[in-house]
Amino acid sequence: MAISFKDKVVIITGAGGGLGRAHALEFAALGAKVVINDLGGSLDGTGGNSAAAEKVVEEIKAKGGEAIANGASVSDDAGVAHLVKQTMDTWGRIDVLIANAGILRDKSFGKMELKDFTAVMDVHLLGTVKTAKAVWDIMKAQGYGRIVVTTSSTGLYGNFGQTNYGAAKLSLVGFMNSLKLEGAKDNIRVNAICPVAATRMTEALMPPAVLEMLKPEFVSPAVAYLASEDAPNGIIMTAAAGAFAAARIVETDGVNLGQNATADDVAAHFAQITDWDTAKPYGQGGEQSVKFFARVQEKPLLG
């Protein structure tokens, strides 16, 4: 059966441009009623107006879709509360949250002020947490919900000059990993998208030919799938230019060196400890504990 969002209500944060706008147009084309949330600020999060969100609403309506605009900052408690109230007053339910809003304040760590670190964490991490928290009880009561958080290759693998952004983006994976467990019994599934796309955040980093390949709309089908009725739970999907892949955190089997092991012993057995051929993912933290309990039952390699 083809994926459809008919009669579904979708909130998309940061939807006034770039990836968020592309996601909004995708969901609207698939039949969703879409809430276009965007502060309308600059790339560093300052300023704001509702023009960008209103423009996307008009695009959707011109194609026969349904959409409303909201100009709240996802880092503002009252604004998030209003976002949810406006949605419920208009359509009476919330089926999907796409947490896409973000800002950049790039600078090498030695030159970065703490206010630039906390500002990025406030929007990416707490902005996602606050919007998810605001829709959580609604989704539980419905017995249905889909949440997609937005991570980044910087969070998964690192990037020079983006310690704040990387910390925020990987923290969202940790958030997802626990939230997926808590929501499962109420049919709430939580996934992460890791996009590479030409947006305000990347246009200064890549040549025009590459930017043309990396249109935001090439990522949106992955987001729609992760938010669909048959979505997986707890997946990190990476996407760029029509290519799609998945990422995982994995851990090696490790070795039991014994409780008297020294730092020198760890160094001497480092190759065995980091034998990635034995690596596998875990569905929750307790599975790692089971692994370690199994290791310590074995005879130590040392004495």
N, C-alpha and C positions, 0 to 999 in steps of 0.2 A: 504493500500500500504506500502511495506517495506521501511524503511528509507534508502535513498541513497544520496550520495554526488557526484554523477557523474557530471562532468563538473564544480564542485564547487572548489574554491580555499580557503584553510584554512591556516591561520597563527597561529602557536602555539608558545608562548614564553616559555622559560625555558624547551624546549623539548628535551634536550640532555640526560635526565635520568629521573627516577622516574615517577611521574604522567604525566609530559609533554610527555615523550617518549611513555608511554602507550596510551595517547590520540592520539598521532601522528599515531601509528600503527593501532588504531581503525578507525580513519578517513580514512587512506589510504585503509584499508580493505573494507571500505564502498564506495570506488571509488573516494575520494577526491585527488586533487593535494595539497600537503602539504609543507608548508614552516617551516623548523625546525630552530627556532631561539634559540640560547643558547650562552651565554657569555663564558661558560666553566670554570667559576671561582669556588673557594672553597665555602663551605657552608656559610661563612660570607660575600661572595661577592667579595673577593679579587682575583687577578690573572685573568687568562682567556686564553683559546685557543679554536680552532674550532674542535678539534678531536671528542668530544662527539656528536656534531651536525652532523658531516660527517658520523659517525658510524651509526646513526639512519637513515640517508638518504640511506646508503648502505643496511640496513635491509629492508627498504621499496622497494627499487629497486630490491632486490633479490627476492621479492615476486611479482614482476611485477607492482609495483606502481610507482607513479611519486612524486618526492620530490626534494627540493633544501635546502641547508644549509645557515644560516646567523648567524654571530657571534656578532651582535650588542648588546650593553647593552641597556636595555629598559629605563634606566634612562638618557641616552645620546641623546639629541635632534638630532644631526647629524646622529647618529647610527640608530635611529628610522626612520628618513627620508630615509636613505639608504635601510632599511628593506622594506619599502613600495615601493620605486622605483624599487628595485630588483624584487619584486613580480610582479609589474605591467609590467616591461620590459619583464618578463618571460612569464606571463600568461594573462596579460591585465585586470584582475579584482581581487577583494577581496570580498569573500562572508562571511567568518567567521573569527572572531578573538577570540582565546582562550587565555585569559590573565592569564598565569600560573606562570610566573617567580617570584622567591622569594628568600630571604635570611633569615638567623636567626642570631641574636646577643643577645641571652638570658642572662639575669642577673636581679637580684632583682632591683627594681627601685632606692633604695638608693645607690646602687653600680654602676648603669648604667651611662655611660657618655652620654651627649647629642648627641655626634657624632654617637653613636650607635643607638640612637632613630631616628635621621634624616636619617641615612643610610637605615634603614628598611623601613621608610616611603617613601624614594625616589624610592626604587625598587618596593615595593608592590603597593602603592597608585599612586605615580606619574608615575611609569613605566606603569601601567595600563591606566592612564589618557592620557599619551603621545601617546601610541600606538592606543588607541581608537580615539583620536583626529586626528591622522594621516590617519586613514581609514574612518573617519566619512563622509567626503564630497564624497568620492568614493562610499560608500554605498548609500548615499542619491541620487546620480546621477543614480545609478543602480536601485533605487527603491527596494533594497533588501539588508539586512545585518543581521547578527546574532553575538552578542557579549556575551561571557560568562566570567564573572570575577570569581576570586577564593577567597572565604572567608574562615573562619575557626571557629571551635567551641570556640577557644580562643577569637575571636572577638565577637561572639554571647554571650558567657557565662563567659569568663575569664579563666586565667590560671596563676599560680604563676610564676614570673620571665619573663613574656612576655608582659609587658605593651606596648612596642614598637610594637610588632607583633599584639597584640590585637587591638590597636588603628588603625593600618593600615588596618587590616582585616575588622573591622566593618565599617570603613570609605568607603570601597568599596561597602557595602550594601547601604549606603546613596547615593553614586555615581550612582549605578544601579537604585535606586528608582526614581531619577529625569531623568536619561537618558532614561529609558523605556518610559516616557511620551513624551519626545522630539522626539524620533525616531519612535513612533507609526505611524504617518501619512505617513512616507516614508518606511513602512514595515521593519523597523529595530527593532528587539526584543532583549532585554537585560535581562540576567538571571545570577544567581550566583550558583556555585557549592561549597559545604562545605564538603570536603573529609576527610576521615580517612584512611590513607594508610601507608604502609611500604616504606619509602623513606629515603634519607640521613638525612632528618629533624627529623625522628622519630625512626631510627634504634637503637639509644642509649637509648631509653625510654621504650622499650618493649621487652619481652622475645622472643626467636626465634619462638616458636610455635604460638604466637600471630601474629608475623610479617608474617608468612607463610599464615595465614588467610587473612591478609590485603594487598594482592597484589594490586599494583596500577591499574592493568588492570580491577579489579572488579569495579572501580569507573567510568571508561571511557564510558560505555554505557549511564550513566546519562548525561555526558557532550555532547555526540553525540545527544541525544534527545533534550537537551536544545538548541542545535545549528541547529536543523533540520527545514525544511520548516514549519512544523506544531507545532513549539515550542510555549510554553506559553510566557508570557511577565511579567517580574518582580518577578520570583519565586526564592526562595532559596531552592535548593535541597541538602539534606545531603545524603551521600553514604559511605558505608563501607562493605567489604566482601560479596558483592552481596545483601545487604539490603539497601533499599532506603526509605527516609522520606522527609518531607518538614518542613521548619521553617518559622515563621512569627513574626513580631513585632506587639503586640496587646496592646490595651489600655482599661481600665475599663470605664464604663459609668460615674462614679464619682457622686458627690452630690453637690448641691448648698448650701453653708453655709452662703451666704450673703456677701456683700461688707465690712461689719464690723467684719468679722471673725478674730480671733486672732490665734496665734500659738497654744495656749491651745485648741482652738476649733478644729483645724486640728488634734491635737493629740487625742482628745476625739472621733473623727469620723474616725480615721485612718482605722479601719476595714471596714467601708462602702466605703471609698475612694479606698481601695485595694481589693474590692470584685471581684475576678477574674472570677466568674461565669458570670459576665456581659461583660467580655472582648471581643473585636473584632478587626480585622485589618482594616486599612484604605488604600485606593488606592492612595491617595495623601494628602498632608498637609491640603488642604482646607476642607477635610471631617472632620478633627479634629475640625476645627474652627466652622463648622456647629453644631457639637455636643455641643460645649461650648455655642454657641448662644441659643441652645435649653435648656440647663441647666439653663441659667440665666433668661429665661422666666418663669421658675417655681418659685413657692413661696419658699424662702429660708427656710432651716430647722431651722435656728436661727432667732428669732425676726423679 
